[in-house]
Amino acid sequence: MTGQCVWFEGIPFPSMGFPSEHLREVQENFIIKDEDVLLLTYPKSGTNWLIETVCLIHSKGDPKWIQSVPIGERAPWAEAFRGYNLLKDKEGPRFITSHLPVQLFPRSFFKSKAKMIYLIRNPRDVLVSGYFFWRSAKLVKKPQSLEQYFEWFIQGNVVFGSWFDHTRGWMSMRDKENFLILRYEEMKWDTRSTVEKICQFLGKKLEPEELDSVLRNSSFQAMKENNMSNSSLLKGRYLEKNGELLRKGVTGDWKNYFTVAQAETFDKLFQEKMADLPQDLFPWK
């Protein structure tokens, strides 16, 4: 993937809203506070679902906040110019979203007590979801085919860099008490248990009816219908008119798109890149 992106420290970023001097400012000078909650993902790993869930936990299941304030203002993106400006002067605890790899993350975080949730997803599904999303986005060079995007992805030649490098980098934090790893697949299979795990990590207590409301209002269908959480506010400027931020929200969709040869190539690469990490980190295996 070349053109229509900003390169910083060897990592490509979307062309709009990510000037390199700003990315340096975020890395070196953005102050993470101990009371902040950081929501970290590689793109197309369930980011907005995680944001919606955490916001609803914060409001004890009351949907008024998520239905009246755009998701990008509830948990702004640290690396995006607009998000950074929303965050830097914000008082009190902040929800902060990011796709940044560990080596580019604000250095202040690593000396703080801020809590971070890192959501990972089967990279095969990440690849397919990314193909359909970036094809409708106005921020990067559009892939002409899934075959082309497959090659870009396995080479790490996509925005925010290699999935393998991103995941390996953040897995180095996995034994820290302020770092929680969630898996998209487990979140789909048992959403209630995952929400309870998030509550425990954040020190939040929900009554049964509040938990039910979190589950109901963070469902894929509820988010799809919520104009503060779907892609409707992005269309025209960042997305094509037919672009979708929330496409399917399922697991295993890659099986509908990968050829046998692609599946074999990906399996081999995954083993080469991730073999030395605990395999229970990857529930799709």
Helices and strands as residue ranges (DSSP letters): E 5-8, E 11-14, H 20-29, E 37-41, H 47-58, H 64-68, H 71-74, H 81-88, E 95-98, G 102-104, G 107-111, E 115-120, H 123-136, H 146-154, H 163-171, E 179-183, H 184-189, H 191-202, H 208-217, H 220-225, G 231-233, G 253-256, H 260-274, G 279-281
